[in-house]
């Protein structure tokens, strides 16, 4: 025997499916926590974009680093210094971007 429409509606109301694509820690966040999480992930994405842009610049600088180190006298190696600066920015922004985009658990937000 099939249950009536009232019983089906009640059964549908009682079964609440969570979004299984979200990590368990993020399923019950308040709207303010979700907004903070989105802002942090956007900032992380910005840092990753900056790291990618500096990676392109460092690739171009890499073409001249060997020549600069071979032919520039003494401590005058401007291209090598620019390259080292670009690599430092890539590392700092890349690590910061990955950490910020990691998710809920990296921020230390509490679901309470």
Phi and psi in degrees as a GROMACS rama.xvg file:
@    title "Ramachandran Plot"
@    xaxis  label "Phi"
@    yaxis  label "Psi"
@TYPE xy
-93.7239  136.612  UNK-2
-69.7256  155.058  UNK-3
-73.3575  173.726  UNK-4
-63.7102  -29.8137  UNK-5
-65.9282  -42.506  UNK-6
-66.9856  -36.5915  UNK-7
-66.8283  -41.5649  UNK-8
-62.4908  -42.5355  UNK-9
-63.6162  -41.5473  UNK-10
-64.4415  -38.6496  UNK-11
-66.8883  -37.2308  UNK-12
-67.6082  -37.3454  UNK-13
-74.1454  -29.284  UNK-14
-90.319  108.573  UNK-15
-112.424  113.61  UNK-16
-88.2939  129.316  UNK-17
-83.7411  163.954  UNK-18
-75.3762  106.044  UNK-19
-74.2483  -9.11592  UNK-20
-77.3462  -21.3788  UNK-21
-82.6705  147.743  UNK-22
-62.5661  154.32  UNK-23
-57.2435  -38.2293  UNK-24
-66.0901  -23.7116  UNK-25
-98.927  1.40407  UNK-26
-76.7278  -22.9376  UNK-27
-123.508  38.2152  UNK-28
-80.4371  151.522  UNK-29
-77.7067  162.841  UNK-30
-57.9887  -36.3072  UNK-31
-66.3806  -38.661  UNK-32
-68.4818  -36.9341  UNK-33
-65.0191  -40.9855  UNK-34
-64.0937  -43.3258  UNK-35
-63.3557  -39.5464  UNK-36
-64.296  -43.1285  UNK-37
-64.4222  -41.4074  UNK-38
-63.5461  -42.2315  UNK-39
-65.4854  -40.8626  UNK-40
-68.0319  -35.3578  UNK-41
-63.7507  -41.9039  UNK-42
-63.9422  -40.1585  UNK-43
-62.1719  -40.5094  UNK-44
-64.389  -38.6472  UNK-45
-61.7347  -44.4933  UNK-46
-62.7954  -37.6507  UNK-47
-67.0176  -35.9633  UNK-48
-66.0063  -43.0707  UNK-49
-61.2263  -43.1686  UNK-50
-62.2533  -39.5012  UNK-51
-65.627  -39.8905  UNK-52
-66.1441  -41.1367  UNK-53
-69.7431  -26.147  UNK-54
-65.371  -39.1994  UNK-55
-65.0276  -42.0922  UNK-56
-64.518  -43.0352  UNK-57
-64.6502  -33.5204  UNK-58
-63.6177  -40.8693  UNK-59
-69.0928  -41.5742  UNK-60
-63.0636  -31.4145  UNK-61
-60.4101  -26.0627  UNK-62
-64.2001  -29.071  UNK-63
-107.519  -6.37841  UNK-64
-64.1433  -45.4383  UNK-65
-59.441  -44.3445  UNK-66
-64.8337  -40.9463  UNK-67
-64.0072  -43.5548  UNK-68
-69.6375  -29.5694  UNK-69
-79.2319  -40.9657  UNK-70
-108.499  -14.7938  UNK-71
-79.5627  135.222  UNK-72
-79.3872  147.123  UNK-73
57.4294  -132.418  UNK-74
-93.2889  7.42583  UNK-75
-85.683  86.2482  UNK-76
-130.185  70.2414  UNK-77
-62.3662  -39.141  UNK-78
-67.0607  -38.2304  UNK-79
-64.2409  -39.0884  UNK-80
-67.5755  -42.0723  UNK-81
-61.3068  -40.8406  UNK-82
-64.3952  -44.1944  UNK-83
-63.4514  -39.9413  UNK-84
-63.3351  -43.1007  UNK-85
-64.5046  -40.8419  UNK-86
-65.1692  -39.0118  UNK-87
-63.1952  -42.0736  UNK-88
-65.1463  -39.8995  UNK-89
-60.0813  -45.8381  UNK-90
-66.4834  -48.5801  UNK-91
-64.2263  -50.1847  UNK-92
-68.4513  -36.1959  UNK-93
-65.8351  -45.3759  UNK-94
-66.8702  -43.4101  UNK-95
-61.7908  -41.3643  UNK-96
-64.5156  -41.6845  UNK-97
-65.7634  -42.6191  UNK-98
-64.5766  -42.7198  UNK-99
-70.2529  -31.3487  UNK-100
-86.9101  -5.19739  UNK-101
-56.2106  -44.0758  UNK-102
136.814  -161.723  UNK-103
-59.6564  -48.049  UNK-104
-67.4304  -27.3822  UNK-105
-73.9592  -23.439  UNK-106
-84.3799  -21.1623  UNK-107
77.438  19.2704  UNK-108
-71.6798  146.178  UNK-109
-107.602  141.983  UNK-110
-79.8463  -4.10087  UNK-111
